[in-house]
Amino acid sequence: MRTPFSRLCLNIAFGGMLLLGGASFAHAQNSNEQNQNVPPTLLDIQNKERSPDFAGSGNKGLPFDIRKEAIREAALSFGARAGLSRRIFQIRQELEFRARYLDKVYDFGRLLIPAPSGLLIEPPIISTGDNAMIIEASGQQAAVSDRIYNIIDNARIVSAPRTWRFYLYRDWGDIEPPPDILLPENDEERKIWKELVTEGWEYGIQQANDIFESDLARLIADFEGMVRYRLLLSQGMISAPYALQVDRGITGGPNEMRIGDRAIEITGVPQLITGSEQWQPASR
């Protein structure tokens, strides 16, 4: 079964990039772990013990079944949070190891459009679908299209290109353990604890993979959507953005003065061109 990150590796490979071997990554990860606030491992949380200075028993004045349920909930929650954090940390390490390749594959900078005064225009994100069908609620009419294009986000002024890090980097944060009173104090409770933190851990790992897969899908969709705009533009199927610069000279007031003040505005956003007589084959 392919993991979300393996699908990312395949995506990079199909883009013409080669990935490095896992042995080098393992060495880099071990080196990085020594210099970072590393989330706990499964073994760490399975063997979590009370603080040496903790005094008292969790069983005093508390029925065993109630305490048992409290330990179960604490173990599941702690395991899930730790698993999520650990997997996010691992994904982050894998991404950093392959950062140079990802920079080449998902280079948003080459898709930007120059604007006045050194600014940039980010192209629109275009989605597409084949064999689209719409059937009215009454069932009396329907519309079928061979292909449909939608402008999801239109052009906008930016100072710098976005990067794949904007989509895929997430912080793992610190994992606070349960209070000492909810940690196991005998063999029976330790057995329950280990079983439940392991179950929670697996859930947290899966949740982190799901989050990464969703983030990756959004990255791919946005990048391909901007590339699709360039293709449609070359075919005359969408218009280019127009930006206007107004030189306002010296502006401001008693407390602030701006010299050489200029206003830049997109006066014409890209629009899909439905007149097929204006279309042309894409240049090769």
LUMVEX-660635 format. One record per residue: residue in three letters; x, y, z of N, C-alpha, C in turn. Coordinates in steps of 0.2 Angstrom, whole numbers, plus 5000, padded with zeros to 4 digits. Example, Ala and Ser with C-alpha at 12.3 -4.5 7.8 and 13.67 -1.06 7.14 Angstrom:
# LUMVEX-660635
ALA506649725039506249785039506649845039 SER506449895035506849955036506450005039 
***
This chain:
# LUMVEX-660635
MET500449945000500050005000500450065000 ARG500350114995500750174995500550225000 THR501050255003500950305008500850375004 PRO500550425007500550495004501250515002 PHE501750505006502350525004502650494998 SER502550424998502750384992502450414985 ARG501750434986501450464980501750534978 LEU502050564983502350634982503050614978 CYS503350564980503950544977503850524970 LEU503350484969503150464962502950524958 ASN502650574961502450634957503150674955 ILE503650674959504250704958504550664952 ALA504550594953504950554948504650564941 PHE503950574940503650584934503750654931 GLY503950694936504150764934504850764931 GLY505250714931505850704928506450714933 MET506250714940506750724945506950654948 LEU507550644950507750584953507850594961 LEU507650544965507650544972508250514975 LEU508550534980509050504983508850444987 GLY509350404989509250344993509050355000 GLY508650305003508450315010509050315015 ALA509550285014510150275019510350345020 SER510450385015510650455016510150495020 PHE509550485019509050525023509050505030 ALA509150435031509150415038509750445042 HIS510250455039510850485042510650565043 ALA510350595038510150665039509650675045 GLN509150625045508650635050508950625057 ASN509450575058509750565064510150625067 SER510450655062510850715063510350775065 ASN509850785062509350835063508950825070 GLU508850765072508450755078508950775084 GLN509550775083509950795089509950875090 ASN509650915085509650985086508951015086 GLN508450975087507750995087507450965092 ASN506851005094506350975099505950925096 VAL506250865097505950805093505350775097 PRO504750765094504250725097504450655100 PRO504050635105504250565108504050515103 THR504450455104504250395100503750355103 LEU503550305100503050265103503250225109 LEU503850205109504150175115504250225121 ASP504350285119504350335125503750345128 ILE503150345124502550355128502250295131 GLN502450235128502250175131502550165138 ASN503150185139503450185145503450245149 LYS502950285148502950355152502850335159 GLU503250365164503150355171502950415174 ARG502750415180502650475184503250505186 SER503150575188503750605190504050585197 PRO504650585197504950555204504650585210 ASP504550655209504250685215503550685216 PHE503150645212502450635213502350595219 ALA501850615223501750575229500950565229 GLY500850505232500150485232499950425227 SER499350405228499050355224498450375220 GLY498450355214497850375210497150345212 ASN497250285216496650245218496350275224 LYS496650315228496350345234495650375233 GLY495150355236494550385235494250385228 LEU494450335224494250335217494050265215 PRO493450245213493350175211493750155205 PHE493950095205494350065200494150075193 ASP493450065192493150075185493150145183 ILE493050195187493150265185493850275183 ARG494350255187495050275186495250235180 LYS495050175179495150135173494950175166 GLU494350205166494050235161494450305160 ALA494650335165495050395165495750385161 ILE496050325163496750315161496650295153 ARG496150255151495950245144495950305140 GLU495550355142495450415139496150455138 ALA496450455144497150495144497650455139 ALA497650395139498150355135497950365127 LEU497350355126497150365119497250435116 SER497150485120497250555118497950575118 PHE498350545123499050555122499450525117 GLY499250465115499450425110499350455103 ALA498650475102498550515096498850575095 ARG498950615100499350675099500050665098 ALA500350615101501050605100501150575093 GLY500750525091500750495084500750545079 LEU500250595079500150645075500750695074 SER501050715080501650755081502250725078 ARG502350655079502950625077502950615069 ARG502350595067502250585059502350655056 ILE502150705058502250775055502950795055 PHE503250775061504050785061504350745056 GLN504150685055504550635050504450665043 ILE503850685042503650715035504050775034 ARG504150815039504550875038505250865037 GLN505550815040506250795039506250765032 GLU505850725029505850705023505850755017 LEU505350805019505350865014505950905014 GLU506250915020506850955020507450925016 PHE507450855017507950815013507850825006 ARG507250825003507150834996506950904994 ALA507150954998506951024997507251044990 ARG507851024988508151054982507751024976 TYR507450964976507050934971506350964970 LEU506150974976505451004977505451074974 ASP505951114975506051184973506051184965 LYS506351134962506351134955505651104952 VAL505351064955504751034953504151084953 TYR504151114959503551164961503851234961 ASP504051254955504351324955503851374953 PHE503451404958502951444956503251514953 GLY503851524954504151584952504151594944 ARG504251534941504251544934503551554931 LEU503051544935502351554932502051624933 LEU502451664937502251734939502351784933 ILE501951834933501951884927502151954930 PRO502651984927502952044929502452104929 ALA502452144935502052194935502452264937 PRO502152324936502552384937502852384944 SER503352424945503752434951503952374954 GLY504152324950504452264953504052214956 LEU503352234956502952184959502752124954 LEU502352074956502252024952501452004952 ILE501251974947500551954947500551874947 GLU500151854951500051774952499551764947 PRO499651714942499151694938498551664941 PRO497951664938497351624940497451554941 ILE497151514945497151444946496451424942 ILE496651374937496051354933495951274934 SER495351254935495251184936494851164930 THR494951104928494651074922494251004924 GLY493750984920493450924921493150894914 ASP493150834913492950804907492250774908 ASN491850774903491250744903490750764909 ALA490750834909490350854915489550854913 MET489150834918488450824917488050864922 ILE487550894920487050934925486350914923 ILE485950884928485250864927484850904932 GLU484350934929483950974933483550934938 ALA483350964943482950924949482350894946 SER482050924941481350904938481550844934 GLY482150834932482350774927482150784920 GLN481850844918481650854912482150884907 GLN482650914910483250934906483950924909 ALA484350914904485050904906485550934902 ALA486150944904486650974900487350934901 VAL487650924895488250874895488750914892 SER489350914895489950954891490550904891 ASP490850904885491450864884492050894889 ARG492050954890492550984895492351044898 ILE492551054904492351124908492951154911 TYR493051214911493551254914493251304919 ASN493551304925493351354930493951394933 ILE493851464934494351504937494151494944 ILE494651464948494551444955494751514959 ASP495351534958495651594960495851634955 ASN495751704954495951744949496651774951 ALA496851814946497551844946497551894952 ARG498151894955498251944961498951974961 ILE499052024964499652054965500052024971 VAL500652004970501051984975501752014975 SER502152004980502852034981503351974980 ALA503151914981503551854980503151794978 PRO503451744975503051684973502951644979 ARG502351604979502251554985502751494983 THR502851454988503251394988502851334990 TRP503151274989502851214991502851214998 ARG503251245002503251245009502651275012 PHE502351325008501751355011501151305011 TYR501251255007500651205008500851145012 LEU501551125012501651055015502051065022 TYR502251125024502551125031502051135036 ARG502051095041501651105047502051095053 ASP501951135058502251125065501951065069 TRP502451035072502150975076502050995084 GLY502351045086502151075093502451025098 ASP502351055104502551015110501950965112 ILE502050905115501550865117501550865125 GLU501050885128500950885135500750815137 PRO501050785142500850715144500250725149 PRO499850675150499350685155499650695162 PRO499250725167499450735174499650665177 ASP500150665181500450605184499850565187 ILE499350595190498850555193498550505188 LEU498550515181498250475176498750425173 LEU499350425175499850385173499850315177 PRO499950265173499950195177500350185183 GLU500150155188500450145194500550065196 ASN500250025192500449955193500349915186 ASP500549855187500649815180499949815176 GLU499349805180498749805176498649865173 GLU498749925176498649985173499149995167 ARG499749975168500249985163500049945156 LYS499749885157499549845151498949885148 ILE498549915151497949955148498350015145 TRP498750045148499050105146499450095139 LYS499850035139500250025133499750005127 GLU499249975128498749955123498450015120 LEU498250055124497850115122498250175119 VAL498850185122499250235118499450205111 THR499550145111499750115104499150125099 GLU498550115102497950125097497950195095 GLY498050245100497950315099498550335094 TRP499150305095499750325091499550305084 GLU499250245082499150225075498650275072 TYR498150295076497650345074497950415072 GLY498450435076498750495075499250495069 ILE499550435068499950425062499550435056 GLN498950395056498450405050498250475049 GLN498050505054497850575054498350625050 ALA498950615052499550655049499550635042 ASN499550575040499550555033498950585029 ASP498350585032497850615029497850685028 ILE498150725033498250795032498750805027 PHE499350765027499850775022499550765015 GLU499150715014498850695007498450755005 SER498050785010497650835008498050895006 ASP498550915010498950975008499350965001 LEU499550905000499850884994499450894988 ALA498750864989498250874983498150944982 ARG498150994987498051064986498651094982 LEU499251074984499851094981499851084973 ILE499651014972499650994965499151024961 ALA498551034964497951064960498151144959 ASP498451174964498551244963499151254957 PHE499651214958500151224953499951204946 GLU499651144945499351124939498851174936 GLY498451204941497951264939498351324936 MET498851344938499251394936499551374929 VAL499851314929500151294922499551294917 ARG499051264919498451264914498251334912 TYR498351384916498151454913498651474908 ARG499351454909499851474904499651434897 LEU499451374897499251334891498651364888 LEU498151384892497551414889497651484886 LEU498151524889498351584887498651574880 SER499051534879499451514873498951494867 GLN498351464869497851444864497351504863 GLY497451554866496951614865496251594869 MET496251554874495651534877495451574883 ILE495951614885495851654891496251724890 SER496051774893496351834892496951844897 ALA497351894896497951904901497751964906 PRO498051964911497852014916498152084914 TYR497852134916498152204914498152244921 ALA498752274922498952314928499052384926 LEU498852424930498952504929499352534935 GLN499852574933500252604938500052684938 VAL499852704943499752784944500252814948 ASP500652864945501152894949500852954953 ARG500852944959500552994964501053044967 GLY501653044965502153094967502253094974 ILE502153144978502353154985501653154989 THR501553104993500953104997501053095004 GLY500553095008500553085015500253145019 GLY500553155025500253205030500853225034 PRO500553255040501053285045501553235048 ASN501253175049501653125052502053075048 GLU501853075041502153025037502153055030 MET502653045026502753075019503053015015 ARG502753005009502952955004503152994998 ILE503752984996504053014990504052964984 GLY503852984979503852934973503252884974 ASP502752904977502252854978501852834972 ARG501752764971501452744966500852694968 ALA500352694964499852644965499752594959 ILE499752534961499652484956499052444957 GLU498652434952498052404952497952354946 ILE497652294947497452254942496752284939 THR496752304933496152334930495752294926 GLY496152234924495752184920495952114922 VAL495552074925495752014927495651964921 PRO496051904921495951854916495151834915 GLN494951824909494251794908494351744903 LEU493951694904493851634899493551664892 ILE493851644887493551674880493151614877 THR492551634876492051584874492051584866 GLY492251634863492251644856492851594853 SER492651534850493151494848493451514842 GLU493251564838493551594832494251624834 GLN494351644841494951674843495451624845 TRP495251554846495751504848496251484843 GLN496751464846497351444841497651384844 PRO497951344840498351284843498951304848 ALA499051264853499551284857500251274854 SER500751324855501351314852501751254855 ARG502151224851502551164853503251194855 
***
